Amino acid sequence: MALARTRRSESGMNYWPGFVDALSTLILSIIFLLSIFVVVQFYLQQEVQGQSSALKKLDAQVGQLSDLLSMEKGSNADLQKQLSGLQATLATTQDTLTSTQATLTATQSDRDKYKGLAAAAAADAAAAQADRDKYKGLSAAAAANAAAAQTDRDKYKALYEGAETATTAAQSKAGELSSQLTGEKDISAKALAEVDTLNQQVAALRTQLAALNSALGISEKKDQDSQQRIADLGQKLNLALAKDVQQLSAYRSDFFGKLRQILGNRPDIRIVGDRFVLQSEIFFDSGSANLKPEGSAELDKVASAVIALEGQIPADIPWVLRVDGHTDVRPVLGQFKSNWDLSAARAIAVVKYLVAKGVQPNRLVAAGFGEFQPIDTGNTEEAYRKNRRIEFKLTER
């Protein structure tokens, strides 16, 4: 009987090792599949975070471009106002022309700055386009990975269905794996939607760049026109000033000739360059700013010559007769605190007397130079006498 049992044992088949091998293979396959999906999910999460950061940067750049466009519009409006002011004031004085040129130079600098910003925006748009292409490729790779994962899931699902003795834990893990696959599909769809949004933003950026380039072109054309107008006005102004200077030089020569003829060839009256020089002793006592009677008589002659000159010089020439007071270097004594005060008081006294004799006040200027513009730098009485003087200069206003 023992022999019979031994023979039955040898002749019967043992299925248990095969079953264990199949179950081990199934478990290893499920673990491998789960590892693949964990890695894929990690990389997809990293890419989605990168896309979110890129979208935030693009939104910030779009806001900056909008601000720059507003600034450019405001700058163009300011430039238009400045040009209007330039056209109104360039016809009056050379100082206004200089100020307007400085304003236009600042506007040119702003235009170059905005042009550089537009170039930077174009570079940012190109970078955004490159990022969009990169994310699009990553999205395609994610879709391919999802498809491969779907294939693997179907394969392992078939193996799972063929294994009737799989444990409850393996079935639970397979359900979780299916849920993860569904989530990965949703993430891929979301990535594609974000790529489409990026495409729309890039198109909007290109439109804004085109508008900025157009505005910059208009501003550059206005700058060129204004520069040309400034050059023309400056040339006309220089020609007019040169003509006025020539005419004034001719009238100055006639005026000095008449003064020389009226006052006579006295040694204490002389012409130095463009000035008619008279010694202070003719008009004032030492340390005083009160006109002497004999000095008033001489100023009567000067007043008659200036009044005659007013009728000869055209009204459009801005001329004035400047009366300059000068002293020597010795300290002043009496009511005046300094030689500067004395020289200014003497010049003002001469101007007031000429006005009382009928000379127009807007054609007279009083200036005091004290001892700081000497003719002779010596320390002799003769040098002191030369430096104490009253000068008449016919010049521009």
C-alpha positions as CSV (number, residue, x, y, z in Angstrom):
1,M,0.0,0.0,0.0
2,A,2.9,2.4,0.7
3,L,4.2,1.6,-2.7
4,A,0.9,2.4,-4.3
5,R,0.8,5.8,-2.5
6,T,4.3,6.6,-3.7
7,R,3.4,5.8,-7.3
8,R,0.3,8.0,-7.1
9,S,2.4,10.9,-5.7
10,E,5.0,10.6,-8.5
11,S,2.4,10.3,-11.2
12,G,0.3,13.5,-9.9
13,M,1.2,17.1,-11.2
14,N,2.2,19.9,-8.8
15,Y,0.6,23.2,-9.9
16,W,1.6,25.4,-7.0
17,P,5.1,26.6,-8.2
18,G,3.7,27.8,-11.5
19,F,1.0,29.7,-9.7
20,V,3.5,31.4,-7.4
21,D,5.7,32.4,-10.4
22,A,2.7,33.9,-12.2
23,L,1.6,35.8,-9.2
24,S,5.1,37.1,-8.6
25,T,5.4,38.3,-12.2
26,L,2.1,40.1,-11.9
27,I,3.1,41.9,-8.7
28,L,6.4,42.9,-10.2
29,S,4.7,44.2,-13.3
30,I,2.3,46.3,-11.3
31,I,5.1,47.8,-9.2
32,F,7.0,48.6,-12.4
33,L,4.0,50.3,-13.9
34,L,3.4,52.3,-10.8
35,S,7.0,53.5,-10.8
36,I,6.7,54.6,-14.4
37,F,3.5,56.7,-13.6
38,V,5.1,58.2,-10.5
39,V,8.1,59.4,-12.6
40,V,5.8,60.7,-15.4
41,Q,3.6,62.5,-12.9
42,F,6.7,64.2,-11.3
43,Y,8.1,65.5,-14.6
44,L,4.7,66.7,-15.7
45,Q,4.2,68.5,-12.5
46,Q,7.6,70.2,-12.9
47,E,6.7,71.3,-16.5
48,V,3.3,72.6,-15.4
49,Q,4.9,74.7,-12.7
50,G,7.4,76.1,-15.2
51,Q,4.6,77.0,-17.6
52,S,2.8,78.8,-14.7
53,S,5.9,80.8,-14.0
54,A,6.4,81.7,-17.6
55,L,2.7,82.8,-17.9
56,K,3.2,85.1,-14.9
57,K,6.3,86.6,-16.4
58,L,4.5,87.1,-19.7
59,D,1.6,88.8,-17.9
60,A,4.0,91.1,-16.1
61,Q,5.7,91.9,-19.4
62,V,2.4,92.7,-21.1
63,G,1.6,95.1,-18.2
64,Q,5.0,96.8,-18.6
65,L,4.4,97.1,-22.3
66,S,1.0,98.7,-21.7
67,D,2.6,101.2,-19.3
68,L,5.3,102.0,-21.8
69,L,2.7,102.6,-24.5
70,S,0.9,105.0,-22.1
71,M,4.1,106.8,-21.4
72,E,4.9,107.0,-25.1
73,K,1.5,108.6,-25.8
74,G,2.0,111.0,-22.9
75,S,5.5,111.8,-24.2
76,N,4.1,112.5,-27.7
77,A,1.5,114.8,-26.3
78,D,4.1,116.7,-24.2
79,L,6.3,116.9,-27.3
80,Q,3.4,118.4,-29.3
81,K,2.9,121.1,-26.6
82,Q,6.7,121.8,-26.5
83,L,6.8,122.3,-30.3
84,S,3.8,124.6,-30.2
85,G,5.5,126.7,-27.5
86,L,8.7,126.7,-29.6
87,Q,6.9,128.1,-32.6
88,A,5.4,130.9,-30.5
89,T,8.6,131.9,-28.8
90,L,11.5,131.4,-31.2
91,A,10.7,134.7,-33.0
92,T,11.4,136.8,-29.8
93,T,14.8,135.9,-28.2
94,Q,17.8,133.7,-28.7
95,D,17.5,132.5,-25.1
96,T,14.1,130.9,-25.9
97,L,15.6,129.2,-28.9
98,T,18.3,127.6,-26.7
99,S,15.8,126.5,-24.1
100,T,13.7,124.8,-26.8
101,Q,16.7,123.0,-28.2
102,A,17.5,121.6,-24.8
103,T,13.8,120.4,-24.5
104,L,14.0,118.7,-27.9
105,T,17.3,117.1,-26.9
106,A,15.6,115.6,-23.8
107,T,12.7,114.4,-26.0
108,Q,15.2,112.7,-28.4
109,S,16.7,110.9,-25.4
110,D,13.3,109.7,-24.2
111,R,12.6,108.5,-27.8
112,D,15.8,106.5,-27.8
113,K,15.0,105.1,-24.4
114,Y,11.5,104.0,-25.5
115,K,13.0,102.5,-28.7
116,G,15.4,100.5,-26.6
117,L,12.4,99.3,-24.4
118,A,10.6,98.3,-27.6
119,A,13.6,96.3,-28.7
120,A,13.7,94.6,-25.3
121,A,10.0,93.8,-25.6
122,A,10.6,92.2,-29.0
123,A,13.4,90.1,-27.5
124,D,11.0,89.1,-24.7
125,A,8.4,88.1,-27.2
126,A,10.9,86.0,-29.1
127,A,11.9,84.3,-25.8
128,A,8.2,83.7,-25.1
129,Q,7.8,82.2,-28.5
130,A,10.7,79.8,-27.8
131,D,9.2,78.9,-24.4
132,R,5.9,78.2,-26.1
133,D,7.5,75.9,-28.6
134,K,9.4,74.1,-25.8
135,Y,6.3,73.7,-23.7
136,K,4.4,72.5,-26.8
137,G,7.0,69.8,-27.3
138,L,6.9,68.8,-23.7
139,S,3.1,68.6,-23.9
140,A,3.4,66.4,-27.0
141,A,5.9,64.2,-25.1
142,A,3.5,64.1,-22.2
143,A,0.7,63.0,-24.5
144,A,3.0,60.3,-26.0
145,N,3.9,59.1,-22.5
146,A,0.2,59.1,-21.6
147,A,-0.5,57.0,-24.7
148,A,2.3,54.6,-23.9
149,A,1.0,54.4,-20.3
150,Q,-2.5,53.6,-21.7
151,T,-1.1,50.8,-23.8
152,D,0.8,49.4,-20.8
153,R,-2.3,49.7,-18.7
154,D,-4.3,47.8,-21.2
155,K,-1.6,45.1,-21.4
156,Y,-1.4,44.7,-17.7
157,K,-5.1,44.9,-17.3
158,A,-5.4,41.9,-19.6
159,L,-2.8,40.0,-17.5
160,Y,-4.7,41.0,-14.4
161,E,-8.0,39.7,-15.8
162,G,-6.3,36.4,-16.7
163,A,-5.1,36.0,-13.1
164,E,-8.2,34.9,-11.2
165,T,-6.4,34.4,-8.0
166,A,-5.0,38.0,-7.7
167,T,-5.2,39.4,-4.2
168,T,-7.5,42.2,-3.1
169,A,-4.5,44.5,-2.5
170,A,-3.4,44.1,-6.2
171,Q,-6.9,45.0,-7.4
172,S,-6.9,48.1,-5.2
173,K,-3.5,49.2,-6.6
174,A,-4.8,48.7,-10.2
175,G,-7.7,51.0,-9.5
176,E,-5.4,53.6,-8.1
177,L,-3.3,53.3,-11.2
178,S,-6.3,53.8,-13.4
179,S,-7.2,57.0,-11.5
180,Q,-3.6,58.3,-11.9
181,L,-3.8,57.7,-15.7
182,T,-7.0,59.7,-15.8
183,G,-5.3,62.6,-13.9
184,E,-2.4,62.5,-16.3
185,K,-4.8,62.9,-19.2
186,D,-6.4,65.9,-17.5
187,I,-3.0,67.5,-16.9
188,S,-2.1,67.0,-20.6
189,A,-5.3,68.6,-21.7
190,K,-4.7,71.5,-19.3
191,A,-1.1,71.9,-20.7
192,L,-2.5,72.1,-24.2
193,A,-5.0,74.8,-23.1
194,E,-2.2,76.8,-21.6
195,V,-0.1,76.5,-24.8
196,D,-3.1,78.0,-26.7
197,T,-3.3,80.8,-24.2
198,L,0.5,81.5,-24.7
199,N,-0.1,81.7,-28.4
200,Q,-2.8,84.3,-28.0
201,Q,-0.6,86.3,-25.6
202,V,2.3,86.2,-28.1
203,A,0.0,87.5,-30.8
204,A,-1.2,90.3,-28.6
205,L,2.5,91.2,-27.8
206,R,3.3,91.4,-31.5
207,T,0.3,93.7,-32.1
208,Q,1.5,96.0,-29.3
209,L,5.1,96.0,-30.6
210,A,3.8,97.0,-34.0
211,A,1.8,99.9,-32.5
212,L,4.9,101.0,-30.5
213,N,7.1,100.9,-33.7
214,S,4.5,103.0,-35.5
215,A,4.3,105.6,-32.7
216,L,8.1,105.8,-32.6
217,G,8.2,106.4,-36.3
218,I,5.8,109.2,-36.0
219,S,7.7,110.8,-33.1
220,E,11.0,110.5,-35.1
221,K,9.4,112.2,-38.1
222,K,8.2,115.1,-35.8
223,D,11.6,115.4,-34.3
224,Q,13.2,115.7,-37.7
225,D,10.7,118.4,-38.8
226,S,11.2,120.4,-35.6
227,Q,15.0,120.2,-35.9
228,Q,14.7,121.5,-39.5
229,R,12.4,124.3,-38.4
230,I,14.8,125.2,-35.5
231,A,17.8,125.3,-37.9
232,D,15.9,127.6,-40.3
233,L,14.7,129.9,-37.5
234,G,18.2,130.0,-36.0
235,Q,19.7,130.9,-39.4
236,K,17.1,133.7,-39.9
237,L,17.7,134.9,-36.3
238,N,21.5,135.0,-36.8
239,L,21.1,136.9,-40.0
240,A,18.8,139.4,-38.4
241,L,21.2,139.8,-35.4
242,A,24.2,140.3,-37.7
243,K,22.2,142.9,-39.7
244,D,21.3,144.7,-36.5
245,V,24.8,144.6,-35.2
246,Q,26.1,146.1,-38.5
247,Q,23.5,148.8,-38.5
248,L,24.2,149.5,-34.8
249,S,27.9,149.8,-35.5
250,A,27.2,152.3,-38.2
251,Y,25.0,154.4,-35.9
252,R,27.6,154.1,-33.1
253,S,30.2,155.7,-35.4
254,D,27.9,158.5,-36.3
255,F,26.9,159.1,-32.7
256,F,30.5,159.2,-31.4
257,G,31.4,161.5,-34.3
258,K,28.5,163.9,-33.3
259,L,29.6,163.8,-29.7
260,R,33.1,164.6,-30.6
261,Q,31.9,167.5,-32.7
262,I,29.6,168.8,-30.0
263,L,31.9,168.4,-27.0
264,G,35.0,169.5,-28.9
265,N,38.6,168.2,-28.9
266,R,39.2,168.2,-25.2
267,P,42.0,166.1,-23.7
268,D,39.7,164.7,-21.0
269,I,37.3,163.3,-23.6
270,R,38.3,160.4,-25.8
271,I,37.0,157.4,-27.7
272,V,38.3,154.0,-26.6
273,G,37.1,151.1,-28.8
274,D,33.3,151.2,-28.8
275,R,33.1,153.5,-25.8
276,F,33.0,157.3,-25.4
277,V,35.1,158.1,-22.3
278,L,34.8,161.3,-20.1
279,Q,36.7,162.0,-16.9
280,S,34.6,162.1,-13.8
281,E,36.1,165.5,-12.8
282,I,33.9,167.0,-15.6
283,F,30.7,166.1,-13.8
284,F,31.5,165.4,-10.1
285,D,33.6,166.5,-7.2
286,S,35.8,164.0,-5.4
287,G,33.8,161.4,-3.5
288,S,30.5,163.0,-4.6
289,A,27.6,161.8,-6.9
290,N,26.1,165.3,-7.3
291,L,26.4,166.8,-10.8
292,K,28.4,170.0,-11.1
293,P,26.9,172.9,-13.1
294,E,29.6,172.6,-15.8
295,G,29.0,168.9,-15.9
296,S,25.3,169.5,-16.5
297,A,26.1,171.7,-19.4
298,E,28.1,168.9,-21.0
299,L,25.3,166.4,-20.4
300,D,22.9,168.8,-22.2
301,K,25.0,168.3,-25.3
302,V,25.0,164.5,-24.8
303,A,21.2,164.5,-24.3
304,S,20.6,166.4,-27.6
305,A,22.8,163.9,-29.5
306,V,21.0,160.9,-28.0
307,I,17.6,162.5,-28.8
308,A,18.7,163.0,-32.4
309,L,20.0,159.4,-32.5
310,E,16.6,158.1,-31.3
311,G,15.0,159.5,-34.5
312,Q,17.6,158.0,-36.8
313,I,17.8,154.4,-35.5
314,P,14.9,152.2,-36.7
315,A,12.5,151.0,-34.0
316,D,13.1,147.3,-34.7
317,I,16.8,147.6,-33.6
318,P,17.0,146.9,-29.8
319,W,19.6,149.5,-28.8
320,V,20.5,151.2,-25.5
321,L,23.0,153.7,-24.3
322,R,24.8,152.3,-21.3
323,V,26.3,154.7,-18.8
324,D,29.2,153.1,-16.9
325,G,30.7,154.6,-13.7
326,H,34.3,153.8,-12.8
327,T,36.5,154.9,-9.8
328,D,40.2,154.5,-8.8
329,V,41.4,151.9,-6.2
330,R,41.7,154.3,-3.3
331,P,39.1,153.8,-0.5
332,V,36.1,156.2,-0.7
333,L,35.4,158.7,2.0
334,G,32.0,160.1,3.0
335,Q,28.5,158.9,2.5
336,F,29.3,155.9,0.3
337,K,30.4,152.6,1.7
338,S,32.5,151.5,-1.3
339,N,33.8,152.6,-4.6
340,W,31.2,150.3,-6.1
341,D,28.4,152.3,-4.5
342,L,30.0,155.6,-5.7
343,S,30.4,154.5,-9.3
344,A,26.8,153.2,-9.4
345,A,25.4,156.4,-7.9
346,R,27.3,158.5,-10.4
347,A,26.0,156.4,-13.4
348,I,22.4,156.7,-12.0
349,A,22.8,160.5,-11.6
350,V,23.9,160.8,-15.3
351,V,21.0,158.6,-16.4
352,K,18.4,160.6,-14.4
353,Y,19.7,163.9,-15.8
354,L,19.4,162.6,-19.4
355,V,15.9,161.4,-18.8
356,A,15.0,164.8,-17.4
357,K,16.3,166.3,-20.6
358,G,14.0,164.2,-22.7
359,V,15.9,161.0,-23.4
360,Q,13.6,157.9,-23.4
361,P,14.2,155.8,-20.2
362,N,14.0,152.5,-22.0
363,R,17.1,153.6,-24.1
364,L,19.3,154.1,-21.0
365,V,21.1,151.7,-18.7
366,A,23.2,152.6,-15.6
367,A,26.0,150.4,-14.4
368,G,28.6,150.7,-11.7
369,F,32.0,149.0,-12.0
370,G,33.9,150.5,-9.0
371,E,37.6,150.1,-9.2
372,F,37.5,146.7,-11.0
373,Q,37.9,147.8,-14.6
374,P,41.0,150.1,-14.6
375,I,42.4,151.6,-17.7
376,D,45.8,152.2,-16.1
377,T,47.0,149.8,-13.3
378,G,49.7,152.2,-12.0
379,N,49.8,153.9,-8.6
380,T,50.3,157.4,-9.8
381,E,48.0,160.4,-9.7
382,E,47.8,160.3,-13.5
383,A,46.7,156.6,-13.4
384,Y,44.1,157.4,-10.7
385,R,42.8,160.3,-12.8
386,K,42.4,158.1,-15.9
387,N,40.5,155.4,-14.0
388,R,38.0,157.9,-12.6
389,R,35.7,158.2,-15.6
390,I,32.1,158.0,-17.0
391,E,31.7,155.9,-20.2
392,F,29.0,155.9,-22.8
393,K,28.5,152.8,-24.8
394,L,25.9,152.3,-27.6
395,T,25.1,148.6,-27.5
396,E,22.3,146.0,-27.9
397,R,19.6,145.5,-25.2
